[in-house]
């Protein structure tokens, strides 16, 4: 059962869910006389490459989101510092 978001999960959890899923789908196809839907074996080197890519995507996403948050805070502070819309002093 896949009860998690694969975009946010660690790669080991994705692989743990992926292998039984492909086995089940291939079994269904074979029972109907069809070829395997997923005829590939995930070799350790392939899993390593997929993990590397998955981690790079998450690292870039995290950098962009923190930059976006930082930029948003800077914009809010800059907007608060502007005198436009502020009551003018009468002294």
N, C-alpha and C positions, 0 to 999 in steps of 0.2 A: 504494500500500500504506500502510495506516495502522498504524504501529508505535510509537505513542506514546499517552500518556494525555491526552486533550483537556482534561481538567479541570486539568491542570498545565502545559499548553503555552501558548506565546504565541499570540496571535490570528492572526498572519501564517501560522504553521505550520498552524493549524486551517483557515484559508481555503484555503491551498495544497492541503490534502488534501480539503477539502469539494467544491471545484469539479470535480475529476476524478470523484469519487464520484457526484455528482449527474448528471454527463454520462453515466456508465456506466449508472446505474439508469434514467435516462430513455431511453437507447438500447435497453435490454432491454425496457422497457415498450412503446416504439414498435414493436419487432420483433414483438411479440405483438399489435399492433393496439390497445394500451391508451394512454390519455392519459399525459402526463408525470406521474411520481410527484412530482417537485419542479418545478412550472411557474414558478418565480420566478427573477428575475435579481437578484443581489446588487449593487445600485448602490453606488457609493462612499459615499454618505451612510448607507446601511444598514450597510455594513461598519464605518464609523466608530462608529455607535451600538452595534453588537454589541461592538466593541473596548472602548468606554467601559464598557459593562455588565460585560464580562468582567474588566476591570481593577478595577472597583469591588468585584466579588465577591471577587477575590483580595486586595484591600486589606483588606476587612473580615475575611476569613478569617485573614489574617496578623495583624491586630490582636487578634482573639479568641484565636488560638493563642498569641501571645506573652503576652497577659493570662493565659491559662490556665496557661501554664508559670510565669509570675511568681507567680500565686496558689498554684500547687502548691508551689513552692519556699518561699514564705512559710509555708504550712501545715506543711511538713516542719520548718522551723526552729522554728516555734512549738511543734511537738510535741517536738522535742529539748530545748527549754528547760524543759519542764514537769518538775516534780520527781516526778510520779507514776511509779512503777516504778523510780525511781532508788534505789540503795542509800543509806540514811540514814547520815549521819556519826554516830559514837559519841562525838564530843568535845563 
